[in-house]
Amino acid sequence: MAILNMTGPYKLTNEKIDEVIVKISAGNYALGKITKESFDVYYVGRSDDDVNKALKQWVGEYPNKYVDFKFSYADSPKAAYEKECKNYHDFGGDTKLDNQRESHPKCPAGTNLKCPMCGA
């Protein structure tokens, strides 16, 4: 069973994001909704510098689908990238997630990191 290792879920609103994400930091997030006591993941993403700001860009997008979110802080852009890759692969990649428009997670700017899961 795939595990996000993130805090939440919380309602995807600007107010809730500000309440629970209290520091400017790299981090990871998952968008989805709570259904029958589980959190259905539809999109996984990351920010290399401010996960609060990144999540706010999703508020109001697909309001019937991206209702809730989970998140975690990361110690570095590299750590955020590696966790995003793991979550992306664990939750079905672009065949099951809405990540089709971005496909595989891209490495942080200025790096040549490779995915720890598939080497892409």
CNS distance restraints for C-alpha pairs under 8 A (distance, minus, plus):
assign (resid   2 and name CA) (resid  87 and name CA) 7.92 0.50 0.50
assign (resid   2 and name CA) (resid  90 and name CA) 5.52 0.50 0.50
assign (resid   2 and name CA) (resid  91 and name CA) 6.45 0.50 0.50
assign (resid   3 and name CA) (resid  87 and name CA) 7.83 0.50 0.50
assign (resid   3 and name CA) (resid  90 and name CA) 7.81 0.50 0.50
assign (resid   4 and name CA) (resid  87 and name CA) 6.32 0.50 0.50
assign (resid   5 and name CA) (resid  72 and name CA) 7.55 0.50 0.50
assign (resid   6 and name CA) (resid  29 and name CA) 7.62 0.50 0.50
assign (resid   6 and name CA) (resid  70 and name CA) 5.72 0.50 0.50
assign (resid   6 and name CA) (resid  71 and name CA) 4.98 0.50 0.50
assign (resid   6 and name CA) (resid  72 and name CA) 4.92 0.50 0.50
assign (resid   7 and name CA) (resid  70 and name CA) 5.40 0.50 0.50
assign (resid   7 and name CA) (resid  71 and name CA) 5.36 0.50 0.50
assign (resid   7 and name CA) (resid  72 and name CA) 6.07 0.50 0.50
assign (resid   8 and name CA) (resid  69 and name CA) 6.69 0.50 0.50
assign (resid   8 and name CA) (resid  70 and name CA) 4.57 0.50 0.50
assign (resid   8 and name CA) (resid  71 and name CA) 6.76 0.50 0.50
assign (resid   9 and name CA) (resid  34 and name CA) 7.66 0.50 0.50
assign (resid   9 and name CA) (resid  39 and name CA) 7.27 0.50 0.50
assign (resid   9 and name CA) (resid  68 and name CA) 5.99 0.50 0.50
assign (resid   9 and name CA) (resid  69 and name CA) 5.22 0.50 0.50
assign (resid   9 and name CA) (resid  70 and name CA) 4.78 0.50 0.50
assign (resid  10 and name CA) (resid  16 and name CA) 7.02 0.50 0.50
assign (resid  10 and name CA) (resid  68 and name CA) 5.28 0.50 0.50
assign (resid  10 and name CA) (resid  69 and name CA) 5.38 0.50 0.50
assign (resid  10 and name CA) (resid  70 and name CA) 6.46 0.50 0.50
assign (resid  11 and name CA) (resid  16 and name CA) 6.49 0.50 0.50
assign (resid  11 and name CA) (resid  67 and name CA) 6.06 0.50 0.50
assign (resid  11 and name CA) (resid  68 and name CA) 4.35 0.50 0.50
assign (resid  11 and name CA) (resid  69 and name CA) 6.38 0.50 0.50
assign (resid  12 and name CA) (resid  16 and name CA) 6.79 0.50 0.50
assign (resid  12 and name CA) (resid  17 and name CA) 6.99 0.50 0.50
assign (resid  12 and name CA) (resid  58 and name CA) 7.99 0.50 0.50
assign (resid  12 and name CA) (resid  59 and name CA) 6.03 0.50 0.50
assign (resid  12 and name CA) (resid  66 and name CA) 7.26 0.50 0.50
assign (resid  12 and name CA) (resid  67 and name CA) 5.50 0.50 0.50
assign (resid  12 and name CA) (resid  68 and name CA) 4.73 0.50 0.50
assign (resid  12 and name CA) (resid  69 and name CA) 5.81 0.50 0.50
assign (resid  13 and name CA) (resid  17 and name CA) 6.16 0.50 0.50
assign (resid  13 and name CA) (resid  56 and name CA) 7.53 0.50 0.50
assign (resid  13 and name CA) (resid  59 and name CA) 5.89 0.50 0.50
assign (resid  14 and name CA) (resid  18 and name CA) 6.20 0.50 0.50
assign (resid  14 and name CA) (resid  56 and name CA) 6.02 0.50 0.50
assign (resid  14 and name CA) (resid  59 and name CA) 6.90 0.50 0.50
assign (resid  15 and name CA) (resid  19 and name CA) 6.16 0.50 0.50
assign (resid  16 and name CA) (resid  20 and name CA) 6.19 0.50 0.50
assign (resid  17 and name CA) (resid  21 and name CA) 5.65 0.50 0.50
assign (resid  17 and name CA) (resid  52 and name CA) 6.33 0.50 0.50
assign (resid  17 and name CA) (resid  55 and name CA) 7.44 0.50 0.50
assign (resid  17 and name CA) (resid  56 and name CA) 7.31 0.50 0.50
assign (resid  18 and name CA) (resid  22 and name CA) 6.37 0.50 0.50
assign (resid  18 and name CA) (resid  52 and name CA) 7.06 0.50 0.50
assign (resid  21 and name CA) (resid  51 and name CA) 7.79 0.50 0.50
assign (resid  21 and name CA) (resid  52 and name CA) 5.92 0.50 0.50
assign (resid  24 and name CA) (resid  49 and name CA) 7.03 0.50 0.50
assign (resid  24 and name CA) (resid  50 and name CA) 5.12 0.50 0.50
assign (resid  24 and name CA) (resid  51 and name CA) 7.15 0.50 0.50
assign (resid  24 and name CA) (resid  52 and name CA) 7.07 0.50 0.50
assign (resid  25 and name CA) (resid  48 and name CA) 7.63 0.50 0.50
assign (resid  25 and name CA) (resid  49 and name CA) 5.27 0.50 0.50
assign (resid  25 and name CA) (resid  50 and name CA) 4.80 0.50 0.50
assign (resid  25 and name CA) (resid  51 and name CA) 6.18 0.50 0.50
assign (resid  25 and name CA) (resid  73 and name CA) 6.38 0.50 0.50
assign (resid  25 and name CA) (resid  74 and name CA) 6.96 0.50 0.50
assign (resid  25 and name CA) (resid  75 and name CA) 7.83 0.50 0.50
assign (resid  26 and name CA) (resid  46 and name CA) 7.48 0.50 0.50
assign (resid  26 and name CA) (resid  47 and name CA) 5.27 0.50 0.50
assign (resid  26 and name CA) (resid  48 and name CA) 4.52 0.50 0.50
assign (resid  26 and name CA) (resid  49 and name CA) 4.21 0.50 0.50
assign (resid  26 and name CA) (resid  50 and name CA) 5.20 0.50 0.50
assign (resid  26 and name CA) (resid  51 and name CA) 5.68 0.50 0.50
assign (resid  26 and name CA) (resid  73 and name CA) 6.01 0.50 0.50
assign (resid  26 and name CA) (resid  74 and name CA) 5.19 0.50 0.50
assign (resid  26 and name CA) (resid  75 and name CA) 6.84 0.50 0.50
assign (resid  26 and name CA) (resid  76 and name CA) 6.14 0.50 0.50
assign (resid  26 and name CA) (resid  77 and name CA) 6.06 0.50 0.50
assign (resid  26 and name CA) (resid  80 and name CA) 6.56 0.50 0.50
assign (resid  27 and name CA) (resid  46 and name CA) 5.59 0.50 0.50
assign (resid  27 and name CA) (resid  47 and name CA) 5.40 0.50 0.50
assign (resid  27 and name CA) (resid  48 and name CA) 6.63 0.50 0.50
assign (resid  27 and name CA) (resid  49 and name CA) 7.44 0.50 0.50
assign (resid  27 and name CA) (resid  50 and name CA) 7.06 0.50 0.50
assign (resid  27 and name CA) (resid  51 and name CA) 5.14 0.50 0.50
assign (resid  27 and name CA) (resid  71 and name CA) 7.13 0.50 0.50
assign (resid  27 and name CA) (resid  72 and name CA) 5.53 0.50 0.50
assign (resid  27 and name CA) (resid  73 and name CA) 4.14 0.50 0.50
assign (resid  27 and name CA) (resid  74 and name CA) 4.52 0.50 0.50
assign (resid  27 and name CA) (resid  75 and name CA) 7.89 0.50 0.50
assign (resid  27 and name CA) (resid  77 and name CA) 7.80 0.50 0.50
assign (resid  27 and name CA) (resid  80 and name CA) 5.48 0.50 0.50
assign (resid  28 and name CA) (resid  44 and name CA) 7.59 0.50 0.50
assign (resid  28 and name CA) (resid  45 and name CA) 5.82 0.50 0.50
assign (resid  28 and name CA) (resid  46 and name CA) 4.14 0.50 0.50
assign (resid  28 and name CA) (resid  47 and name CA) 6.38 0.50 0.50
assign (resid  28 and name CA) (resid  51 and name CA) 6.68 0.50 0.50
assign (resid  28 and name CA) (resid  71 and name CA) 5.47 0.50 0.50
assign (resid  28 and name CA) (resid  72 and name CA) 5.32 0.50 0.50
assign (resid  28 and name CA) (resid  73 and name CA) 6.43 0.50 0.50
assign (resid  28 and name CA) (resid  74 and name CA) 7.09 0.50 0.50
assign (resid  28 and name CA) (resid  80 and name CA) 6.01 0.50 0.50
assign (resid  28 and name CA) (resid  83 and name CA) 7.31 0.50 0.50
assign (resid  28 and name CA) (resid  84 and name CA) 6.53 0.50 0.50
assign (resid  29 and name CA) (resid  44 and name CA) 5.84 0.50 0.50
assign (resid  29 and name CA) (resid  45 and name CA) 5.36 0.50 0.50
assign (resid  29 and name CA) (resid  46 and name CA) 5.89 0.50 0.50
assign (resid  29 and name CA) (resid  51 and name CA) 7.59 0.50 0.50
assign (resid  29 and name CA) (resid  55 and name CA) 7.50 0.50 0.50
assign (resid  29 and name CA) (resid  69 and name CA) 6.79 0.50 0.50
assign (resid  29 and name CA) (resid  70 and name CA) 5.49 0.50 0.50
assign (resid  29 and name CA) (resid  71 and name CA) 4.18 0.50 0.50
assign (resid  29 and name CA) (resid  72 and name CA) 6.52 0.50 0.50
assign (resid  30 and name CA) (resid  41 and name CA) 6.34 0.50 0.50
assign (resid  30 and name CA) (resid  42 and name CA) 7.39 0.50 0.50
assign (resid  30 and name CA) (resid  43 and name CA) 5.61 0.50 0.50
assign (resid  30 and name CA) (resid  44 and name CA) 4.39 0.50 0.50
assign (resid  30 and name CA) (resid  45 and name CA) 6.30 0.50 0.50
assign (resid  30 and name CA) (resid  69 and name CA) 5.50 0.50 0.50
assign (resid  30 and name CA) (resid  70 and name CA) 5.25 0.50 0.50
assign (resid  30 and name CA) (resid  71 and name CA) 6.44 0.50 0.50
assign (resid  31 and name CA) (resid  41 and name CA) 5.91 0.50 0.50
assign (resid  31 and name CA) (resid  42 and name CA) 5.81 0.50 0.50
assign (resid  31 and name CA) (resid  43 and name CA) 5.11 0.50 0.50
assign (resid  31 and name CA) (resid  44 and name CA) 6.38 0.50 0.50
assign (resid  31 and name CA) (resid  66 and name CA) 5.47 0.50 0.50
assign (resid  31 and name CA) (resid  67 and name CA) 7.38 0.50 0.50
assign (resid  31 and name CA) (resid  68 and name CA) 6.03 0.50 0.50
assign (resid  31 and name CA) (resid  69 and name CA) 4.63 0.50 0.50
assign (resid  31 and name CA) (resid  70 and name CA) 6.81 0.50 0.50
assign (resid  32 and name CA) (resid  39 and name CA) 6.75 0.50 0.50
assign (resid  32 and name CA) (resid  40 and name CA) 5.38 0.50 0.50
assign (resid  32 and name CA) (resid  41 and name CA) 4.66 0.50 0.50
assign (resid  32 and name CA) (resid  42 and name CA) 5.07 0.50 0.50
assign (resid  32 and name CA) (resid  43 and name CA) 6.84 0.50 0.50
assign (resid  32 and name CA) (resid  65 and name CA) 6.17 0.50 0.50
assign (resid  32 and name CA) (resid  66 and name CA) 4.68 0.50 0.50
assign (resid  32 and name CA) (resid  67 and name CA) 5.94 0.50 0.50
assign (resid  32 and name CA) (resid  68 and name CA) 5.38 0.50 0.50
assign (resid  32 and name CA) (resid  69 and name CA) 6.10 0.50 0.50
assign (resid  33 and name CA) (resid  39 and name CA) 5.63 0.50 0.50
assign (resid  33 and name CA) (resid  40 and name CA) 5.48 0.50 0.50
assign (resid  33 and name CA) (resid  41 and name CA) 7.08 0.50 0.50
assign (resid  33 and name CA) (resid  65 and name CA) 6.61 0.50 0.50
assign (resid  33 and name CA) (resid  66 and name CA) 6.17 0.50 0.50
assign (resid  33 and name CA) (resid  67 and name CA) 5.14 0.50 0.50
assign (resid  33 and name CA) (resid  68 and name CA) 4.86 0.50 0.50
assign (resid  33 and name CA) (resid  69 and name CA) 7.29 0.50 0.50
assign (resid  34 and name CA) (resid  38 and name CA) 5.56 0.50 0.50
assign (resid  34 and name CA) (resid  39 and name CA) 4.47 0.50 0.50
assign (resid  34 and name CA) (resid  40 and name CA) 6.18 0.50 0.50
assign (resid  34 and name CA) (resid  67 and name CA) 8.00 0.50 0.50
assign (resid  34 and name CA) (resid  68 and name CA) 6.96 0.50 0.50
assign (resid  35 and name CA) (resid  39 and name CA) 6.20 0.50 0.50
assign (resid  35 and name CA) (resid  40 and name CA) 6.77 0.50 0.50
assign (resid  41 and name CA) (resid  91 and name CA) 7.48 0.50 0.50
assign (resid  41 and name CA) (resid  97 and name CA) 7.43 0.50 0.50
assign (resid  42 and name CA) (resid  65 and name CA) 7.92 0.50 0.50
assign (resid  42 and name CA) (resid  66 and name CA) 7.58 0.50 0.50
assign (resid  42 and name CA) (resid  96 and name CA) 7.59 0.50 0.50
assign (resid  42 and name CA) (resid  97 and name CA) 4.96 0.50 0.50
assign (resid  42 and name CA) (resid  98 and name CA) 5.68 0.50 0.50
assign (resid  43 and name CA) (resid  97 and name CA) 5.41 0.50 0.50
assign (resid  43 and name CA) (resid  98 and name CA) 5.32 0.50 0.50
assign (resid  43 and name CA) (resid  99 and name CA) 5.92 0.50 0.50
assign (resid  44 and name CA) (resid  84 and name CA) 6.75 0.50 0.50
assign (resid  44 and name CA) (resid  87 and name CA) 6.82 0.50 0.50
assign (resid  44 and name CA) (resid  88 and name CA) 6.30 0.50 0.50
assign (resid  44 and name CA) (resid  97 and name CA) 7.72 0.50 0.50
assign (resid  44 and name CA) (resid  99 and name CA) 7.28 0.50 0.50
assign (resid  45 and name CA) (resid  84 and name CA) 6.10 0.50 0.50
assign (resid  45 and name CA) (resid 105 and name CA) 7.96 0.50 0.50
assign (resid  46 and name CA) (resid  51 and name CA) 6.74 0.50 0.50
assign (resid  46 and name CA) (resid  54 and name CA) 7.54 0.50 0.50
assign (resid  46 and name CA) (resid  80 and name CA) 6.27 0.50 0.50
assign (resid  46 and name CA) (resid  81 and name CA) 7.05 0.50 0.50
assign (resid  46 and name CA) (resid  84 and name CA) 6.32 0.50 0.50
assign (resid  47 and name CA) (resid  51 and name CA) 4.99 0.50 0.50
assign (resid  47 and name CA) (resid  54 and name CA) 6.10 0.50 0.50
assign (resid  47 and name CA) (resid  77 and name CA) 7.52 0.50 0.50
assign (resid  47 and name CA) (resid  80 and name CA) 7.20 0.50 0.50
assign (resid  48 and name CA) (resid  76 and name CA) 7.14 0.50 0.50
assign (resid  48 and name CA) (resid  77 and name CA) 4.53 0.50 0.50
assign (resid  48 and name CA) (resid  80 and name CA) 6.70 0.50 0.50
assign (resid  48 and name CA) (resid  81 and name CA) 7.87 0.50 0.50
assign (resid  48 and name CA) (resid 108 and name CA) 6.95 0.50 0.50
assign (resid  49 and name CA) (resid  77 and name CA) 7.17 0.50 0.50
assign (resid  50 and name CA) (resid  54 and name CA) 6.40 0.50 0.50
assign (resid  51 and name CA) (resid  55 and name CA) 6.13 0.50 0.50
assign (resid  51 and name CA) (resid  73 and name CA) 7.58 0.50 0.50
assign (resid  52 and name CA) (resid  56 and name CA) 6.43 0.50 0.50
assign (resid  53 and name CA) (resid  57 and name CA) 6.81 0.50 0.50
assign (resid  54 and name CA) (resid  58 and name CA) 7.52 0.50 0.50
assign (resid  55 and name CA) (resid  59 and name CA) 7.13 0.50 0.50
assign (resid  58 and name CA) (resid  66 and name CA) 7.92 0.50 0.50
assign (resid  59 and name CA) (resid  63 and name CA) 7.81 0.50 0.50
assign (resid  61 and name CA) (resid  66 and name CA) 7.01 0.50 0.50
assign (resid  62 and name CA) (resid  66 and name CA) 5.68 0.50 0.50
assign (resid  63 and name CA) (resid  67 and name CA) 6.09 0.50 0.50
assign (resid  73 and name CA) (resid  80 and name CA) 7.96 0.50 0.50
assign (resid  74 and name CA) (resid  79 and name CA) 5.88 0.50 0.50
assign (resid  74 and name CA) (resid  80 and name CA) 5.33 0.50 0.50
assign (resid  75 and name CA) (resid  79 and name CA) 6.24 0.50 0.50
assign (resid  75 and name CA) (resid  80 and name CA) 7.52 0.50 0.50
assign (resid  76 and name CA) (resid  80 and name CA) 6.29 0.50 0.50
assign (resid  77 and name CA) (resid  81 and name CA) 6.03 0.50 0.50
assign (resid  77 and name CA) (resid 108 and name CA) 6.39 0.50 0.50
assign (resid  78 and name CA) (resid  82 and name CA) 6.18 0.50 0.50
assign (resid  78 and name CA) (resid 108 and name CA) 7.04 0.50 0.50
assign (resid  78 and name CA) (resid 113 and name CA) 7.81 0.50 0.50
assign (resid  79 and name CA) (resid  83 and name CA) 6.20 0.50 0.50
assign (resid  80 and name CA) (resid  84 and name CA) 6.06 0.50 0.50
assign (resid  81 and name CA) (resid  85 and name CA) 6.17 0.50 0.50
assign (resid  81 and name CA) (resid 105 and name CA) 7.49 0.50 0.50
assign (resid  81 and name CA) (resid 106 and name CA) 7.86 0.50 0.50
assign (resid  81 and name CA) (resid 107 and name CA) 6.38 0.50 0.50
assign (resid  81 and name CA) (resid 108 and name CA) 6.95 0.50 0.50
assign (resid  82 and name CA) (resid  86 and name CA) 6.30 0.50 0.50
assign (resid  82 and name CA) (resid 115 and name CA) 6.68 0.50 0.50
assign (resid  82 and name CA) (resid 116 and name CA) 6.48 0.50 0.50
assign (resid  83 and name CA) (resid  87 and name CA) 6.11 0.50 0.50
assign (resid  84 and name CA) (resid  88 and name CA) 5.88 0.50 0.50
assign (resid  84 and name CA) (resid 105 and name CA) 6.99 0.50 0.50
assign (resid  85 and name CA) (resid  89 and name CA) 6.20 0.50 0.50
assign (resid  85 and name CA) (resid 104 and name CA) 7.68 0.50 0.50
assign (resid  85 and name CA) (resid 105 and name CA) 6.22 0.50 0.50
assign (resid  85 and name CA) (resid 115 and name CA) 6.21 0.50 0.50
assign (resid  85 and name CA) (resid 116 and name CA) 7.22 0.50 0.50
assign (resid  85 and name CA) (resid 117 and name CA) 6.85 0.50 0.50
assign (resid  86 and name CA) (resid  90 and name CA) 5.90 0.50 0.50
assign (resid  86 and name CA) (resid 116 and name CA) 7.59 0.50 0.50
assign (resid  86 and name CA) (resid 117 and name CA) 6.44 0.50 0.50
assign (resid  87 and name CA) (resid  91 and name CA) 5.91 0.50 0.50
assign (resid  88 and name CA) (resid  92 and name CA) 6.46 0.50 0.50
assign (resid  88 and name CA) (resid  93 and name CA) 4.93 0.50 0.50
assign (resid  88 and name CA) (resid  94 and name CA) 7.93 0.50 0.50
assign (resid  88 and name CA) (resid  97 and name CA) 7.83 0.50 0.50
assign (resid  88 and name CA) (resid 104 and name CA) 7.67 0.50 0.50
assign (resid  88 and name CA) (resid 105 and name CA) 7.69 0.50 0.50
assign (resid  89 and name CA) (resid  93 and name CA) 4.94 0.50 0.50
assign (resid  89 and name CA) (resid 117 and name CA) 7.34 0.50 0.50
assign (resid  91 and name CA) (resid  96 and name CA) 7.02 0.50 0.50
assign (resid  91 and name CA) (resid  97 and name CA) 7.02 0.50 0.50
assign (resid  92 and name CA) (resid  96 and name CA) 4.85 0.50 0.50
assign (resid  92 and name CA) (resid  97 and name CA) 6.28 0.50 0.50
assign (resid  93 and name CA) (resid  97 and name CA) 5.74 0.50 0.50
assign (resid  93 and name CA) (resid  99 and name CA) 7.15 0.50 0.50
assign (resid  93 and name CA) (resid 103 and name CA) 7.73 0.50 0.50
assign (resid  93 and name CA) (resid 104 and name CA) 7.33 0.50 0.50
assign (resid  94 and name CA) (resid  98 and name CA) 6.41 0.50 0.50
assign (resid  94 and name CA) (resid  99 and name CA) 5.27 0.50 0.50
assign (resid  94 and name CA) (resid 100 and name CA) 4.83 0.50 0.50
assign (resid  94 and name CA) (resid 103 and name CA) 5.91 0.50 0.50
assign (resid  94 and name CA) (resid 104 and name CA) 7.43 0.50 0.50
assign (resid  95 and name CA) (resid 100 and name CA) 7.55 0.50 0.50
assign (resid  99 and name CA) (resid 103 and name CA) 5.64 0.50 0.50
assign (resid  99 and name CA) (resid 104 and name CA) 7.73 0.50 0.50
assign (resid 104 and name CA) (resid 120 and name CA) 7.97 0.50 0.50
assign (resid 107 and name CA) (resid 111 and name CA) 6.56 0.50 0.50
assign (resid 107 and name CA) (resid 112 and name CA) 6.73 0.50 0.50
assign (resid 107 and name CA) (resid 113 and name CA) 5.76 0.50 0.50
assign (resid 107 and name CA) (resid 114 and name CA) 7.19 0.50 0.50
assign (resid 108 and name CA) (resid 112 and name CA) 7.96 0.50 0.50
assign (resid 108 and name CA) (resid 113 and name CA) 7.62 0.50 0.50
assign (resid 114 and name CA) (resid 119 and name CA) 5.15 0.50 0.50
assign (resid 114 and name CA) (resid 120 and name CA) 5.56 0.50 0.50
assign (resid 115 and name CA) (resid 119 and name CA) 4.58 0.50 0.50
assign (resid 115 and name CA) (resid 120 and name CA) 5.25 0.50 0.50
